[in-house]
């Protein structure tokens, strides 16, 4: 398409300006298909053809509609525009005119819709009368549990307000700087990772880093040791998603074959599920029962889901050469005719040498091997370790068909005397989601360097062999086995270590998990908001909590801990629980008008859920950066702007306050202890503009003292409220002197 940037530009500018002034008056469907032309200072959307562009215009017209137009008529008109697009596509001049007409029509329809919903112009007298009524009968405010904050807010949050509650992410969830982090292209470390980089999530998919902390010092640190020998240094408050012995037994009871009677009820809701726990909590419950078995385990990551890579040598062929090939040339040795056939199927010619079982691989393969740097240096090139799952499985099959076997336990085993190759195969298996054990054994080699064999063992029901005789033996074993236990890495020891510099990151993944260390162990990434939620509910205000960071069960445990001033750690581990206190707290909370959802990801879904809650008075969203914007908006700044505008429009439309949690940008290390400002808000230009109130949290010098800073307050005062964080119950209390209590009504 030619001249894409200026087609309909004037109309797009008008519509965009109108939308900013009247966010409720224009369906954003029109914006996302029309308003990206230079108006928002981003790369214009690229359509495949002129026809497709006009079809999107037709969809925008369909989305808005006319005030008195029936649905059938609107659909017929949009279809007519779409049909016109196909005919007009042959004539560029007519097409350009049609686009301008469609743009003008969209703006006319948007204006009509705005006129229908509310008057654009009001007389001063009408405004004064309405304000007079509000003064004589003020709109009710939803107060917070903190008197000083209520005083600054003139009572609390009011209908139609958008309130941002910002805090720096990752407080206390840190790993040592030298911790290795897998990325889609290789490896980085906790020290080197930056905001906007991509790591690998626990689901195997790349996940973007939303925020990184400065380097933190003087934190209480532990060394967490796993059953495969991996050791990770983390601070005391770092969070892990673990299964315990109780949850594993619960899973086994519910999945034993033919256990349930056809007349029994489904008991799966009683299952004990994996939970998020801190390093310090794990340290107190590493082993349980009289036999002192390992209690906590971490589920192995999923296979890395990466795009197909352009590889110079077929991965199966490379695997065969790495296993049984001559280190200095494109030759290999094999007694299996089937392997010869499998190599030929990759497109590689094979020639038989005079030496028995020796074959040549002509046709330029030696040049490719030299380019990869593997001649006289057998190892797996990094690009193969970050190829697609199918390509990596082909590489593994070549390695196992040559230097692999099925061990006595029925699991696959790979053996090599090359430490470098063993290290590469170990990483390859972990990128495929397998838990691997590596043992060493003395053998009779030609040199001392080749006299140590590395045996890599793993368990799986996946078909990892291509060679028939090995595949059959493995299939016979895996037909009657469950490998759930082999998918778990057990935490065998947690010991206190001297404090080291640590750092933390927050990622975009739905479960907030990312992989850490060479073993690819999943590790995890909103207490004031819950204090406000409880306070509002106790005062009879129906509240909706939209969470994308924690599960509903985790929120429930945290509410019990906050309200009952109970130890949150004991509620997670089940040890030392104040049973009577839990019972009394649940009785108090049971009938509170609180609703929760962890499924709503888009503004439309949140709006739909909110409209379904009767007499809703407050919505809390945790948190903004985890919400999903339309895929058509690719620029992150514009995504946040879209979310912010729509949340404000939702608050106005539903006449309720919406409290949105948001991440704050991390300052450089030297300024880490400075209180945040409005500029600390991520993508602050849009958020600051749309918000009625902005509240920023600042943890003072790493202590429990926290400043609650009212940095923007459209209709009231600015100031700072002193709070203290109670980590044991994950709650806040306000610090006030006697004079302040008398002044603010504490």
C-alpha positions as CSV (number, residue, x, y, z in Angstrom):
1,X,0.0,0.0,0.0
2,X,1.4,3.4,-0.9
3,X,1.2,6.6,1.2
4,X,-0.2,4.8,4.2
5,X,0.8,7.5,6.7
6,X,-1.5,10.3,5.3
7,X,-4.6,8.3,4.2
8,X,-7.4,9.7,6.3
9,X,-5.0,11.5,8.5
10,X,-7.1,14.6,9.2
11,X,-10.2,12.5,10.0
12,X,-8.1,10.4,12.3
13,X,-6.7,13.4,14.1
14,X,-10.2,14.8,14.7
15,X,-11.5,11.5,16.0
16,X,-8.5,11.1,18.3
17,X,-8.9,14.6,19.7
18,X,-12.6,14.0,20.3
19,X,-11.9,10.7,22.0
20,X,-9.4,12.3,24.4
21,X,-12.1,14.8,25.5
22,X,-15.0,12.3,25.5
23,X,-13.6,8.9,26.3
24,X,-17.0,7.4,26.9
25,X,-18.4,8.8,23.6
26,X,-16.3,6.8,21.2
27,X,-16.0,3.1,20.9
28,X,-12.3,2.3,21.1
29,X,-12.8,-0.2,18.2
30,X,-12.9,2.9,16.0
31,X,-9.6,4.2,17.5
32,X,-7.7,1.0,17.3
33,X,-8.6,0.7,13.6
34,X,-8.3,4.3,12.6
35,X,-6.3,6.4,15.1
36,X,-2.8,5.0,14.7
37,X,-1.8,7.3,11.7
38,X,1.0,9.4,13.1
39,X,-1.5,10.9,15.5
40,X,-0.1,8.8,18.3
41,X,3.5,9.1,17.1
42,X,3.9,5.4,16.4
43,X,4.6,3.3,13.4
44,X,1.3,3.2,11.3
45,X,-0.4,-0.1,11.2
46,X,0.4,-2.0,8.0
47,X,-2.5,-3.5,6.1
48,X,-2.0,-6.3,3.6
49,X,-4.0,-4.4,1.0
50,X,-6.1,-1.4,0.3
51,X,-9.2,-3.6,0.6
52,X,-8.3,-4.8,4.0
53,X,-7.9,-1.2,5.2
54,X,-11.4,-0.3,4.1
55,X,-12.8,-3.4,5.7
56,X,-11.4,-2.3,9.0
57,X,-13.1,1.1,8.5
58,X,-16.4,-0.8,7.9
59,X,-15.9,-2.6,11.2
60,X,-15.3,0.7,13.0
61,X,-18.6,2.1,11.6
62,X,-20.3,-1.1,12.7
63,X,-19.0,-0.8,16.2
64,X,-20.3,2.7,16.8
65,X,-23.7,2.8,15.1
66,X,-26.3,5.6,14.8
67,X,-28.7,6.6,17.6
68,X,-31.9,5.4,16.1
69,X,-30.4,2.7,13.8
70,X,-31.5,-0.9,14.3
71,X,-28.8,-3.6,14.6
72,X,-29.9,-5.2,11.3
73,X,-29.7,-1.9,9.4
74,X,-26.2,-1.2,10.9
75,X,-25.0,-4.6,9.9
76,X,-26.4,-4.2,6.4
77,X,-24.7,-0.8,6.0
78,X,-21.4,-2.2,7.2
79,X,-21.7,-5.1,4.8
80,X,-22.4,-2.7,2.0
81,X,-19.2,-0.7,2.8
82,X,-17.2,-4.0,2.8
83,X,-18.6,-5.0,-0.6
84,X,-17.8,-1.5,-1.9
85,X,-14.2,-1.9,-0.7
86,X,-13.7,-4.9,-3.0
87,X,-14.9,-3.1,-6.1
88,X,-13.2,0.2,-5.3
89,X,-9.9,-1.5,-4.6
90,X,-9.2,-1.6,-8.4
91,X,-9.3,2.2,-8.6
92,X,-6.9,4.0,-6.3
93,X,-8.6,7.4,-6.7
94,X,-12.0,6.2,-5.9
95,X,-10.7,4.2,-3.0
96,X,-9.0,7.2,-1.5
97,X,-12.3,9.1,-1.7
98,X,-14.2,6.2,-0.1
99,X,-11.8,6.2,2.8
100,X,-12.2,9.9,3.5
101,X,-16.0,9.5,3.3
102,X,-15.8,6.5,5.7
103,X,-13.7,8.6,8.1
104,X,-16.1,11.5,8.1
105,X,-19.0,9.1,8.7
106,X,-17.2,7.5,11.7
107,X,-16.7,11.0,13.2
108,X,-20.3,12.0,12.6
109,X,-21.5,8.8,14.2
110,X,-19.2,9.2,17.2
111,X,-20.5,12.8,17.7
112,X,-24.1,11.6,17.5
113,X,-23.4,9.0,20.1
114,X,-21.8,11.5,22.5
115,X,-24.8,13.9,22.0
116,X,-27.1,11.0,22.8
117,X,-25.3,10.1,26.0
118,X,-24.7,13.6,27.5
119,X,-25.0,17.2,26.5
120,X,-21.7,18.5,25.2
121,X,-22.4,22.1,26.3
122,X,-24.1,23.2,29.6
123,X,-25.1,26.6,30.8
124,X,-23.3,27.9,33.9
125,X,-26.6,28.2,35.7
126,X,-27.2,24.4,35.3
127,X,-23.8,23.6,36.6
128,X,-24.1,25.9,39.6
129,X,-27.5,24.3,40.5
130,X,-26.0,20.8,40.4
131,X,-23.0,21.8,42.5
132,X,-25.3,23.5,45.0
133,X,-27.2,20.2,45.4
134,X,-23.9,18.3,45.9
135,X,-22.7,20.8,48.5
136,X,-26.0,20.5,50.5
137,X,-26.0,16.7,50.1
138,X,-22.4,15.5,49.5
139,X,-21.8,12.4,47.5
140,X,-20.8,9.5,49.9
141,X,-17.1,8.7,50.0
142,X,-15.5,5.3,50.5
143,X,-13.1,5.9,53.4
144,X,-9.8,4.1,54.1
145,X,-8.7,2.6,57.4
146,X,-6.2,5.5,57.9
147,X,-7.7,8.7,59.4
148,X,-4.9,11.0,58.1
149,X,-5.3,9.7,54.6
150,X,-9.0,10.2,54.8
151,X,-8.4,13.8,55.9
152,X,-6.2,14.4,52.9
153,X,-8.8,12.9,50.6
154,X,-11.6,14.9,52.2
155,X,-13.3,11.7,53.4
156,X,-12.1,9.1,50.9
157,X,-12.7,7.9,47.3
158,X,-15.7,9.3,45.4
159,X,-17.8,8.1,42.5
160,X,-16.2,8.4,39.1
161,X,-12.7,8.7,40.5
162,X,-9.7,6.8,39.1
163,X,-7.1,6.3,41.8
164,X,-3.6,4.9,41.2
165,X,-1.8,3.2,44.1
166,X,1.9,2.9,43.0
167,X,4.6,0.9,44.7
168,X,8.0,-0.2,43.6
169,X,7.9,-3.9,42.5
170,X,9.7,-6.8,43.9
171,X,10.3,-5.6,47.4
172,X,12.2,-8.4,49.1
173,X,11.9,-11.0,46.3
174,X,15.5,-11.1,45.3
175,X,18.1,-13.5,44.0
176,X,21.9,-13.2,44.1
177,X,23.5,-11.2,41.3
178,X,25.3,-14.2,39.8
179,X,22.1,-16.2,39.4
180,X,21.8,-17.4,35.8
181,X,18.6,-16.7,34.0
182,X,17.7,-18.4,30.7
183,X,16.6,-16.2,27.8
184,X,15.2,-17.0,24.4
185,X,18.6,-16.4,22.9
186,X,20.9,-17.8,25.6
187,X,21.7,-16.8,29.2
188,X,21.9,-13.6,31.3
189,X,22.3,-13.0,35.0
190,X,20.3,-11.2,37.7
191,X,22.9,-8.5,37.6
192,X,22.7,-8.0,33.8
193,X,19.0,-8.3,33.2
194,X,17.2,-5.1,32.2
195,X,13.6,-3.9,31.9
196,X,12.2,-4.9,28.5
197,X,14.5,-8.0,28.3
198,X,12.9,-11.4,27.8
199,X,13.3,-14.3,30.1
200,X,11.7,-17.8,30.0
201,X,8.5,-18.3,32.0
202,X,7.6,-21.5,33.8
203,X,5.3,-22.4,30.9
204,X,8.2,-22.3,28.6
205,X,7.2,-19.2,26.7
206,X,9.3,-16.0,26.6
207,X,8.1,-13.4,29.1
208,X,9.0,-9.7,29.2
209,X,10.7,-8.1,32.2
210,X,8.4,-5.4,33.4
211,X,10.6,-4.0,36.2
212,X,13.9,-4.6,37.8
213,X,15.1,-3.4,41.3
214,X,18.3,-1.7,42.2
215,X,21.0,-3.9,43.8
216,X,19.9,-4.5,47.4
217,X,22.3,-5.0,50.3
218,X,22.2,-6.3,53.8
219,X,19.3,-8.7,53.2
220,X,18.9,-11.9,55.1
221,X,20.0,-14.6,52.6
222,X,19.7,-18.4,52.3
223,X,21.2,-21.0,50.1
224,X,18.4,-23.2,48.7
225,X,19.8,-26.6,47.7
226,X,17.9,-28.9,45.3
227,X,18.0,-32.6,44.7
228,X,19.9,-32.3,41.4
229,X,22.7,-30.4,43.2
230,X,21.6,-26.9,42.1
231,X,22.1,-24.2,44.7
232,X,20.4,-20.8,44.5
233,X,21.1,-17.9,46.9
234,X,17.9,-16.0,47.6
235,X,16.8,-13.5,50.3
236,X,14.4,-14.5,53.1
237,X,11.3,-13.0,51.4
238,X,11.8,-14.4,48.0
239,X,8.8,-16.4,46.9
240,X,8.6,-19.9,45.5
241,X,5.7,-21.9,44.1
242,X,6.2,-25.3,45.8
243,X,4.3,-28.5,46.4
244,X,4.5,-30.1,49.9
245,X,4.4,-33.7,50.9
246,X,0.8,-33.2,51.9
247,X,-0.2,-31.7,48.5
248,X,1.7,-34.5,46.6
249,X,-0.1,-37.2,48.6
250,X,-3.4,-35.4,48.0
251,X,-2.7,-35.5,44.2
252,X,-1.9,-39.2,44.4
253,X,-5.1,-40.1,46.2
254,X,-7.2,-38.2,43.6
255,X,-5.5,-39.8,40.6
256,X,-5.2,-43.5,41.6
257,X,-6.8,-45.5,38.8
258,X,-10.3,-47.0,39.4
259,X,-10.3,-45.7,43.0
260,X,-13.6,-43.9,42.9
261,X,-17.0,-45.6,42.9
262,X,-19.3,-44.6,40.1
263,X,-21.7,-43.4,42.9
264,X,-19.1,-41.3,44.8
265,X,-18.9,-37.5,44.6
266,X,-16.1,-35.6,43.0
267,X,-13.6,-34.8,45.7
268,X,-11.1,-32.8,43.6
269,X,-12.1,-29.6,45.3
270,X,-10.5,-31.0,48.5
271,X,-7.1,-31.4,47.0
272,X,-4.2,-29.5,48.6
273,X,-2.6,-27.5,45.9
274,X,0.8,-26.0,45.4
275,X,1.3,-22.7,47.2
276,X,3.5,-19.6,47.2
277,X,5.9,-19.6,50.1
278,X,8.9,-17.5,51.1
279,X,12.5,-18.8,51.5
280,X,12.3,-18.3,55.2
281,X,9.1,-20.3,55.4
282,X,10.7,-23.1,53.5
283,X,13.7,-23.1,55.9
284,X,11.4,-23.9,58.8
285,X,9.8,-26.9,57.1
286,X,12.4,-28.4,54.8
287,X,11.8,-31.9,56.1
288,X,8.7,-33.4,57.8
289,X,7.5,-36.4,59.7
290,X,9.7,-38.9,61.6
291,X,11.4,-40.2,58.5
292,X,12.6,-36.6,57.7
293,X,11.7,-36.7,54.1
294,X,12.0,-33.7,51.8
295,X,8.9,-31.6,52.1
296,X,9.0,-28.9,49.4
297,X,9.4,-29.6,45.7
298,X,9.3,-27.4,42.6
299,X,7.7,-28.7,39.5
300,X,10.0,-28.9,36.5
301,X,9.5,-26.2,33.9
302,X,7.7,-26.9,30.6
303,X,9.7,-27.3,27.4
304,X,10.9,-24.0,26.0
305,X,8.5,-22.8,23.3
306,X,10.7,-21.0,20.8
307,X,10.4,-20.3,17.1
308,X,12.0,-22.5,14.4
309,X,15.6,-21.6,13.9
310,X,17.6,-21.6,10.7
311,X,20.2,-24.3,11.3
312,X,23.1,-25.1,9.0
313,X,23.1,-28.8,9.9
314,X,20.0,-30.9,10.4
315,X,19.7,-31.4,14.2
316,X,19.3,-35.2,14.1
317,X,22.4,-35.4,11.9
318,X,24.3,-33.2,14.2
319,X,23.2,-35.4,17.2
320,X,24.5,-38.5,15.5
321,X,27.8,-36.9,14.6
322,X,28.2,-35.6,18.2
323,X,27.5,-39.1,19.5
324,X,29.5,-41.3,17.1
325,X,31.2,-39.0,14.7
326,X,34.9,-38.5,14.2
327,X,35.9,-35.3,16.1
328,X,38.2,-34.1,13.3
329,X,36.1,-34.7,10.2
330,X,32.7,-35.5,8.7
331,X,32.8,-39.2,9.4
332,X,31.0,-41.4,11.9
333,X,30.9,-45.0,13.0
334,X,27.8,-47.1,13.4
335,X,26.7,-50.8,13.3
336,X,23.1,-49.9,12.9
337,X,21.8,-49.8,9.3
338,X,18.7,-48.0,10.6
339,X,20.8,-45.0,11.6
340,X,22.2,-44.9,8.0
341,X,18.6,-44.7,6.7
342,X,17.6,-42.1,9.3
343,X,20.5,-39.9,8.2
344,X,19.6,-40.3,4.5
345,X,16.1,-39.1,5.4
346,X,17.5,-35.8,6.5
347,X,18.9,-35.2,3.0
348,X,22.5,-36.0,3.8
349,X,24.4,-38.4,1.5
350,X,26.3,-41.3,3.2
351,X,29.3,-43.2,1.7
352,X,30.7,-46.4,3.1
353,X,34.5,-46.5,3.9
354,X,36.7,-49.5,3.7
355,X,37.0,-49.6,7.5
356,X,34.2,-51.7,8.9
357,X,31.2,-49.7,10.3
358,X,32.8,-46.4,9.2
359,X,30.9,-44.0,7.0
360,X,31.6,-40.6,5.3
361,X,29.3,-37.6,5.2
362,X,30.2,-35.8,1.9
363,X,28.7,-32.7,0.4
364,X,30.0,-29.8,2.4
365,X,29.1,-31.0,5.9
366,X,32.7,-30.7,7.1
367,X,32.6,-27.0,6.2
368,X,29.4,-26.5,8.1
369,X,30.8,-28.3,11.2
370,X,33.9,-26.1,11.0
371,X,31.7,-23.0,10.8
372,X,29.8,-24.2,13.9
373,X,33.1,-24.6,15.7
374,X,32.5,-28.2,16.7
375,X,35.4,-29.8,14.8
376,X,37.9,-31.1,17.4
377,X,35.7,-29.4,20.0
378,X,32.5,-31.4,20.3
379,X,29.7,-29.5,22.0
380,X,26.1,-28.3,21.3
381,X,26.2,-24.9,19.6
382,X,24.1,-22.3,21.5
383,X,21.7,-21.8,18.5
384,X,20.6,-25.4,18.7
385,X,19.8,-25.1,22.4
386,X,17.4,-22.2,21.6
387,X,15.9,-23.8,18.5
388,X,12.2,-24.9,18.3
389,X,11.1,-27.8,20.5
390,X,10.8,-30.1,17.5
391,X,14.4,-29.3,16.4
392,X,15.7,-29.8,19.9
393,X,13.9,-33.2,20.2
394,X,15.5,-34.2,16.9
395,X,18.9,-33.3,18.2
396,X,18.2,-35.3,21.4
397,X,17.1,-38.3,19.3
398,X,20.4,-38.3,17.4
399,X,22.4,-38.2,20.6
400,X,20.4,-41.0,22.3
401,X,20.3,-43.2,19.2
402,X,24.1,-43.2,19.2
403,X,25.4,-42.7,22.8
404,X,22.1,-43.4,24.6
405,X,20.5,-46.4,26.2
406,X,17.6,-47.4,28.4
407,X,18.9,-47.9,32.0
408,X,17.9,-50.6,34.4
409,X,15.1,-48.5,35.7
410,X,13.6,-48.0,32.3
411,X,14.6,-44.4,31.8
412,X,16.8,-43.0,29.0
413,X,20.5,-42.5,29.7
414,X,23.1,-40.6,27.8
415,X,26.8,-41.3,28.4
416,X,29.9,-39.3,27.3
417,X,33.5,-38.8,28.4
418,X,33.4,-35.1,27.2
419,X,32.6,-32.7,30.0
420,X,31.7,-30.0,27.4
421,X,29.2,-32.3,25.6
422,X,27.8,-33.5,28.9
423,X,27.1,-29.9,29.9
424,X,25.4,-29.2,26.6
425,X,23.2,-32.3,26.7
426,X,22.3,-31.5,30.4
427,X,21.1,-28.0,29.3
428,X,19.3,-29.5,26.2
429,X,17.3,-31.9,28.5
430,X,16.4,-29.1,30.8
431,X,15.1,-26.9,28.0
432,X,12.8,-29.8,27.2
433,X,11.4,-29.8,30.7
434,X,13.1,-32.9,32.0
435,X,14.6,-33.4,35.5
436,X,18.1,-34.8,35.0
437,X,20.6,-36.4,37.3
438,X,24.3,-36.5,36.3
439,X,26.7,-39.0,37.8
440,X,30.4,-39.6,37.2
441,X,32.1,-43.0,36.8
442,X,35.8,-44.0,36.3
443,X,36.4,-45.8,33.0
444,X,39.4,-47.0,31.0
445,X,40.0,-44.2,28.6
446,X,42.9,-43.5,26.3
447,X,43.9,-40.5,28.3
448,X,43.2,-39.3,31.8
449,X,40.8,-36.7,30.3
450,X,38.7,-39.5,28.7
451,X,38.8,-41.7,31.8
452,X,35.7,-40.2,33.4
453,X,32.3,-41.0,32.0
454,X,29.3,-38.7,32.6
455,X,26.0,-40.5,32.9
456,X,22.9,-38.3,32.4
457,X,19.6,-40.0,33.5
458,X,16.1,-38.8,33.2
459,X,12.6,-40.2,33.2
460,X,9.9,-39.5,30.6
461,X,7.0,-41.2,28.8
462,X,7.9,-39.1,25.7
463,X,9.2,-41.0,22.6
464,X,12.8,-39.7,22.7
465,X,14.4,-42.5,20.6
466,X,14.2,-42.9,16.8
467,X,16.2,-46.1,16.7
468,X,13.6,-48.9,16.8
469,X,15.2,-51.3,19.2
470,X,15.8,-48.6,21.8
471,X,12.4,-47.1,21.3
472,X,10.7,-50.4,21.8
473,X,12.5,-51.1,25.1
474,X,11.7,-47.6,26.3
475,X,8.0,-47.9,25.2
476,X,7.6,-51.2,27.1
477,X,8.8,-49.5,30.3
478,X,6.9,-46.3,30.0
479,X,3.5,-48.0,29.3
480,X,3.0,-48.8,33.0
481,X,4.8,-45.9,34.7
482,X,3.8,-42.5,36.1
483,X,6.6,-39.9,36.0
484,X,5.0,-37.3,38.2
485,X,7.6,-37.7,40.9
486,X,10.4,-37.5,38.3
487,X,9.0,-34.1,37.2
488,X,9.7,-32.7,40.7
489,X,12.9,-31.1,42.0
490,X,13.1,-31.5,45.8
491,X,14.5,-28.9,48.1
492,X,16.8,-30.9,50.3
493,X,18.4,-28.1,52.4
494,X,18.0,-24.4,53.2
495,X,20.9,-22.9,55.1
496,X,21.6,-19.4,56.2
497,X,24.5,-17.7,54.4
498,X,26.2,-14.4,54.8
499,X,24.3,-11.6,53.1
500,X,25.2,-10.9,49.5
501,X,24.0,-8.3,47.0
502,X,20.7,-9.3,45.6
503,X,18.2,-8.1,42.9
504,X,14.7,-8.9,41.8
505,X,12.6,-8.7,38.7
506,X,8.9,-8.7,37.8
507,X,7.8,-10.4,34.7
508,X,4.7,-10.3,32.5
509,X,3.8,-14.0,32.7
510,X,0.3,-14.7,33.9
511,X,1.6,-16.7,36.9
512,X,4.5,-14.2,37.5
513,X,7.0,-17.1,37.3
514,X,10.3,-17.1,35.5
515,X,13.1,-19.6,35.3
516,X,16.3,-19.2,37.4
517,X,19.7,-21.0,37.5
518,X,21.1,-23.5,35.0
519,X,18.5,-26.0,36.2
520,X,15.7,-23.8,35.0
521,X,13.8,-23.7,38.4
522,X,10.6,-21.7,38.4
523,X,10.6,-18.8,40.9
524,X,7.8,-16.3,41.8
525,X,7.3,-12.7,41.6
526,X,-0.8,-6.0,47.7
527,X,-1.4,-5.4,51.3
528,X,-2.6,-1.8,51.5
529,X,-5.2,-2.4,48.8
530,X,-6.6,-5.4,50.9
531,X,-6.7,-3.1,54.0
532,X,-8.8,-0.7,52.0
533,X,-11.0,-3.5,50.7
534,X,-11.7,-4.9,54.2
535,X,-12.4,-1.4,55.5
536,X,-14.9,-0.7,52.7
537,X,-16.6,-4.0,53.1
538,X,-17.0,-3.6,56.9
539,X,-18.8,-0.3,56.1
540,X,-21.2,-2.0,53.8
541,X,-19.7,-1.1,50.5
542,X,-19.8,-3.9,47.9
543,X,-16.3,-4.4,46.6
544,X,-14.9,-6.2,43.6
545,X,-11.2,-7.4,43.7
546,X,-9.7,-8.0,40.2
547,X,-6.4,-9.8,40.7
548,X,-3.9,-10.8,38.1
549,X,-1.0,-11.4,40.5
550,X,-2.4,-13.7,43.2
551,X,-5.0,-16.5,43.2
552,X,-8.3,-16.1,45.0
553,X,-7.1,-18.6,47.6
554,X,-4.0,-16.6,48.3
555,X,-6.1,-13.5,48.7
556,X,-8.4,-15.3,51.1
557,X,-5.4,-16.4,53.2
558,X,-4.0,-12.9,53.2
559,X,-7.4,-11.4,54.3
560,X,-7.6,-13.9,57.2
561,X,-4.1,-13.0,58.3
562,X,-4.8,-9.2,58.0
563,X,-8.1,-9.2,59.8
564,X,-7.2,-11.6,62.5
565,X,-3.6,-10.3,62.9
566,X,-2.5,-14.0,62.4
567,X,0.8,-15.2,61.2
568,X,0.6,-15.4,57.4
569,X,3.4,-17.9,57.1
570,X,1.7,-20.4,59.4
571,X,-1.5,-20.2,57.3
572,X,0.5,-21.2,54.2
573,X,2.5,-24.0,55.8
574,X,-0.2,-25.3,58.1
575,X,2.2,-25.4,61.1
576,X,1.5,-23.6,64.3
577,X,-1.9,-22.3,63.1
578,X,-4.1,-20.5,65.6
579,X,-7.2,-22.6,64.8
580,X,-9.5,-20.6,67.1
581,X,-8.3,-17.3,65.7
582,X,-8.8,-18.5,62.1
583,X,-12.3,-19.7,62.9
584,X,-13.3,-16.4,64.5
585,X,-11.8,-14.4,61.7
586,X,-13.6,-16.4,59.0
587,X,-16.9,-15.8,60.9
588,X,-16.3,-12.0,60.8
589,X,-15.3,-12.1,57.1
590,X,-17.9,-14.6,55.9
591,X,-20.8,-12.3,55.1
592,X,-18.8,-9.3,53.8
593,X,-19.9,-8.0,50.4
594,X,-16.6,-8.8,48.7
595,X,-16.3,-10.4,45.2
596,X,-13.1,-11.7,43.6
597,X,-12.0,-12.7,40.1
598,X,-8.7,-13.8,38.7
599,X,-10.0,-14.5,35.2
600,X,-10.7,-11.0,33.9
601,X,-7.8,-9.9,31.8
602,X,-9.2,-7.1,29.6
603,X,-11.1,-3.9,30.4
604,X,-14.1,-5.4,28.6
605,X,-14.0,-8.4,30.9
606,X,-13.6,-6.3,34.0
607,X,-16.5,-4.1,33.0
608,X,-18.7,-7.1,32.3
609,X,-17.9,-8.7,35.7
610,X,-18.4,-5.3,37.5
611,X,-21.8,-4.8,35.9
612,X,-22.9,-8.3,37.1
613,X,-22.2,-7.4,40.7
614,X,-25.2,-5.8,42.4
615,X,-24.8,-2.5,44.2
616,X,-21.1,-2.4,43.4
617,X,-19.4,0.5,45.2
618,X,-15.6,0.0,44.6
619,X,-13.4,-1.9,42.2
620,X,-9.8,-2.7,43.0
621,X,-7.5,-3.9,40.1
622,X,-4.2,-5.6,41.0
623,X,-2.5,-4.6,38.9
624,X,-2.4,-2.3,35.8
625,X,0.7,-3.7,34.0
626,X,-0.8,-7.3,34.0
627,X,-4.0,-6.3,32.1
628,X,-4.2,-7.0,28.4
629,X,-4.6,-4.4,25.7
630,X,-5.8,-5.1,22.2
631,X,-3.2,-6.9,20.1
632,X,-3.4,-4.2,17.4
633,X,-1.7,-1.8,19.9
634,X,1.9,-2.9,20.0
635,X,3.6,0.0,21.6
636,X,3.7,-0.5,25.4
637,X,3.1,3.2,26.1
638,X,0.0,3.2,24.0
639,X,-1.2,0.0,25.6
640,X,-1.0,1.6,29.0
641,X,-2.7,4.8,27.7
642,X,-5.5,2.7,26.3
643,X,-6.0,0.8,29.6
644,X,-5.9,4.0,31.6
645,X,-8.4,5.9,29.5
646,X,-10.8,2.9,29.5
647,X,-10.6,2.5,33.3
648,X,-11.4,6.2,33.7
649,X,-14.3,5.9,31.3
650,X,-15.5,2.9,33.3
651,X,-15.4,4.7,36.6
652,X,-17.4,7.6,35.1
653,X,-19.9,5.3,33.4
654,X,-20.5,3.2,36.5
655,X,-20.2,6.2,38.9
656,X,-17.9,4.3,41.3
657,X,-14.3,4.8,42.3
658,X,-11.7,2.4,40.8
659,X,-8.5,1.8,42.7
660,X,-5.7,0.5,40.4
661,X,-2.4,-0.8,41.6
662,X,0.5,0.1,39.4
663,X,4.3,-0.5,39.3
664,X,6.7,2.3,39.9
665,X,9.9,2.6,37.9
666,X,13.0,1.7,39.9
667,X,15.6,4.5,40.4
668,X,19.3,3.9,40.2
669,X,21.0,2.4,43.2
670,X,22.2,5.7,44.8
671,X,18.7,7.1,44.7
672,X,16.9,3.9,45.7
673,X,16.0,5.3,49.1
674,X,14.5,8.6,47.7
675,X,10.7,8.8,47.9
676,X,9.0,8.3,44.6
677,X,7.3,11.1,42.6
678,X,4.7,11.3,39.9
679,X,7.5,10.8,37.4
680,X,8.1,7.3,39.0
681,X,4.8,6.1,37.7
682,X,5.5,3.8,34.8
683,X,4.3,5.5,31.6
684,X,3.5,8.4,33.9
685,X,2.3,10.8,31.2
686,X,-0.9,9.0,30.6
687,X,-1.5,7.7,34.1
688,X,-0.9,11.1,35.7
689,X,-3.2,12.8,33.2
690,X,-6.1,10.3,33.7
691,X,-5.9,9.8,37.5
692,X,-8.0,11.9,39.9
693,X,-5.7,10.7,42.8
694,X,-2.2,9.2,42.8
695,X,-0.9,7.5,46.0
696,X,2.7,6.3,46.1
697,X,4.2,3.9,48.7
698,X,7.8,4.3,49.9
699,X,9.5,1.8,52.2
700,X,11.9,3.8,54.3
701,X,15.5,2.5,54.4
702,X,14.3,-1.1,54.0
703,X,12.5,-1.0,57.3
704,X,8.8,-1.7,58.1
705,X,8.1,2.1,58.2
706,X,6.3,3.1,55.0
707,X,5.3,6.5,53.7
708,X,2.0,6.8,51.9
709,X,2.4,9.8,49.7
710,X,-0.6,11.5,48.1
711,X,1.2,12.9,45.1
712,X,-1.8,14.1,43.1
713,X,-5.3,14.9,44.4
714,X,-7.5,16.7,41.9
715,X,-10.0,18.1,44.4
716,X,-8.3,17.9,47.8
717,X,-4.9,18.1,49.5
718,X,-1.4,16.6,49.1
719,X,0.6,15.2,51.9
720,X,2.4,12.2,53.4
721,X,0.9,9.6,55.8
722,X,3.2,7.5,58.0
723,X,2.4,3.8,58.1
724,X,4.1,0.8,59.6
725,X,4.0,-2.6,57.8
726,X,3.3,-5.7,59.9
727,X,5.0,-8.5,57.8
728,X,3.7,-11.3,60.0
729,X,0.1,-10.5,59.2
730,X,0.8,-8.6,55.9
731,X,-1.1,-5.6,57.1
732,X,-0.5,-1.8,57.6
733,X,-1.1,0.3,60.7
734,X,-1.0,4.1,60.8
735,X,1.6,5.9,63.0
736,X,0.1,8.9,64.7
737,X,0.9,11.0,67.7
738,X,-1.8,11.9,70.3
739,X,-2.2,15.4,68.7
740,X,-2.6,13.8,65.2
741,X,-5.2,11.4,66.5
742,X,-7.2,14.3,67.9
743,X,-6.8,16.3,64.7
744,X,-7.5,13.6,62.2
745,X,-10.0,11.6,64.2
746,X,-7.9,8.5,64.8
